[in-house]
Amino acid sequence: MCFSAQVWEDYERFIRKFGATINFDAFARLYADRRAGQRVPIAKAMDAAFARAPGAAGARIREMIADFNMTQTAQLEAEIFKQRKRLAMAERSLESKPTKKATEDQRIARQKVSWVLNKLSELRRDAPKPDDSRIFPGWYAPVMLWENNQRVVRPMRYGCRPAGKPALYDRKYPGTYNARRDNLEGFWRGQFGCTHGVIVVNAFHENVSRHRVERRELADGEREENLVLEFRPRPTQDMLVACLWSQWTASGEPDLWSFAAITDEPPPEIAAAGHDRCIIPIKAEHVDAWLNPDGDIARSYAILDDRERPFYVHSMAA
């Protein structure tokens, strides 16, 4: 289902590779929402890309990123102070009279201090890591679409809320980051053949049961154990993953731009690893036809069929 993926976050790569236009206003609105306190998960690599953004739009986004990081730092430092105070009180209590509550407070405070210190370290880190470009359902990522007769990149939420549906669809259908090919003319009929997009992916991650990875049945009394596997194409390549998107509007609500990755039956090597879905990487020569489907369902299916077919190798995800 493409539980998470490592995607292109750097808008400059879309300019160089595809000659795309960047909708800086859309990115600026997204960063303004995050600075204002809305839940807007953004990968660290996207923030880093705007360190080089030109002009007033780039400067405005950098300012909002700096403001957000400053607020986050202050909140995390306040939480460390709170938990260290809790830890000190628990340890004093344990010295005088051990209790279950004091023992539990000590354990929780130590765990939270460790977690917050790690968050602070990540927030302050400048050196890039591969996982900086990893997105999860509900996170925002750059999506390329066709707009005003050209390729345009704008940020969208990973997890599509179809236009005209109520906001509760996010809870009712939490798997809408996955647009199954066998349901494109069902649940996704409002988007398929109409609003197509592309994200660029170089690795993706899936939840898989251990016994399926090990190609066996569950033993008597054995509980199912989840593993996260990372799949990478060989030869190494950036894959142009077919997506559907929607612009959701409602009275009194801000517009929501969101997308889903189209998935299909897996190739043998992914099925052998225990997973039952796979994203669809389209060929570069089909990009414009895919982004501008013009209601042609047959052509859209043909593009999905004439896909890139790399071999995927898997490993345990960090």
Secondary structure in CASP SS format (residue, H / E / C, confidence):
PFRMAT SS
TARGET T0000
AUTHOR 0000-0000-0000
METHOD secondary structure of the structure
MODEL  1
M C 1.00
C C 1.00
F C 1.00
S E 1.00
A E 1.00
Q E 1.00
V E 1.00
W C 1.00
E C 1.00
D C 1.00
Y H 1.00
E H 1.00
R H 1.00
F H 1.00
I H 1.00
R H 1.00
K H 1.00
F H 1.00
G C 1.00
A C 1.00
T E 1.00
I E 1.00
N C 1.00
F H 1.00
D H 1.00
A H 1.00
F H 1.00
A H 1.00
R H 1.00
L H 1.00
Y H 1.00
A H 1.00
D H 1.00
R H 1.00
R H 1.00
A C 1.00
G C 1.00
Q C 1.00
R C 1.00
V C 1.00
P C 1.00
I E 1.00
A C 1.00
K H 1.00
A H 1.00
M H 1.00
D H 1.00
A H 1.00
A H 1.00
F H 1.00
A H 1.00
R H 1.00
A C 1.00
P C 1.00
G H 1.00
A H 1.00
A H 1.00
G H 1.00
A H 1.00
R H 1.00
I H 1.00
R H 1.00
E H 1.00
M H 1.00
I H 1.00
A H 1.00
D H 1.00
F H 1.00
N H 1.00
M H 1.00
T H 1.00
Q H 1.00
T H 1.00
A H 1.00
Q H 1.00
L H 1.00
E H 1.00
A H 1.00
E H 1.00
I H 1.00
F H 1.00
K H 1.00
Q H 1.00
R H 1.00
K H 1.00
R H 1.00
L H 1.00
A H 1.00
M H 1.00
A H 1.00
E H 1.00
R H 1.00
S H 1.00
L H 1.00
E H 1.00
S H 1.00
K C 1.00
P C 1.00
T C 1.00
K H 1.00
K H 1.00
A H 1.00
T H 1.00
E H 1.00
D H 1.00
Q H 1.00
R H 1.00
I H 1.00
A H 1.00
R H 1.00
Q H 1.00
K H 1.00
V H 1.00
S H 1.00
W H 1.00
V H 1.00
L H 1.00
N H 1.00
K H 1.00
L H 1.00
S H 1.00
E H 1.00
L H 1.00
R H 1.00
R C 1.00
D C 1.00
A C 1.00
P C 1.00
K C 1.00
P H 1.00
D H 1.00
D H 1.00
S H 1.00
R E 1.00
I E 1.00
F C 1.00
P C 1.00
G C 1.00
W C 1.00
Y E 1.00
A E 1.00
P E 1.00
V E 1.00
M E 1.00
L E 1.00
W E 1.00
E E 1.00
N C 1.00
N C 1.00
Q E 1.00
R E 1.00
V E 1.00
V E 1.00
R E 1.00
P E 1.00
M E 1.00
R E 1.00
Y E 1.00
G C 1.00
C C 1.00
R C 1.00
P C 1.00
A C 1.00
G C 1.00
K C 1.00
P C 1.00
A C 1.00
L C 1.00
Y H 1.00
D H 1.00
R H 1.00
K H 1.00
Y C 1.00
P C 1.00
G C 1.00
T C 1.00
Y C 1.00
N E 1.00
A E 1.00
R E 1.00
R H 1.00
D H 1.00
N H 1.00
L C 1.00
E C 1.00
G C 1.00
F C 1.00
W C 1.00
R C 1.00
G C 1.00
Q C 1.00
F C 1.00
G C 1.00
C C 1.00
T C 1.00
H E 1.00
G E 1.00
V E 1.00
I E 1.00
V E 1.00
V E 1.00
N E 1.00
A E 1.00
F E 1.00
H E 1.00
E E 1.00
N E 1.00
V E 1.00
S E 1.00
R H 1.00
H H 1.00
R H 1.00
V H 1.00
E C 1.00
R C 1.00
R C 1.00
E C 1.00
L C 1.00
A C 1.00
D C 1.00
G C 1.00
E C 1.00
R C 1.00
E C 1.00
E C 1.00
N E 1.00
L E 1.00
V E 1.00
L E 1.00
E E 1.00
F E 1.00
R E 1.00
P E 1.00
R E 1.00
P C 1.00
T C 1.00
Q C 1.00
D C 1.00
M E 1.00
L E 1.00
V E 1.00
A E 1.00
C E 1.00
L E 1.00
W E 1.00
S E 1.00
Q E 1.00
W E 1.00
T E 1.00
A E 1.00
S C 1.00
G C 1.00
E E 1.00
P E 1.00
D E 1.00
L E 1.00
W E 1.00
S E 1.00
F E 1.00
A E 1.00
A E 1.00
I E 1.00
T E 1.00
D E 1.00
E C 1.00
P C 1.00
P C 1.00
P H 1.00
E H 1.00
I H 1.00
A H 1.00
A H 1.00
A C 1.00
G C 1.00
H C 1.00
D C 1.00
R C 1.00
C E 1.00
I E 1.00
I C 1.00
P E 1.00
I E 1.00
K C 1.00
A H 1.00
E H 1.00
H H 1.00
V H 1.00
D H 1.00
A H 1.00
W H 1.00
L H 1.00
N C 1.00
P C 1.00
D C 1.00
G C 1.00
D C 1.00
I H 1.00
A H 1.00
R H 1.00
S H 1.00
Y H 1.00
A H 1.00
I H 1.00
L H 1.00
D H 1.00
D C 1.00
R E 1.00
E C 1.00
R C 1.00
P C 1.00
F E 1.00
Y E 1.00
V E 1.00
H E 1.00
S E 1.00
M E 1.00
A C 1.00
A C 1.00
END
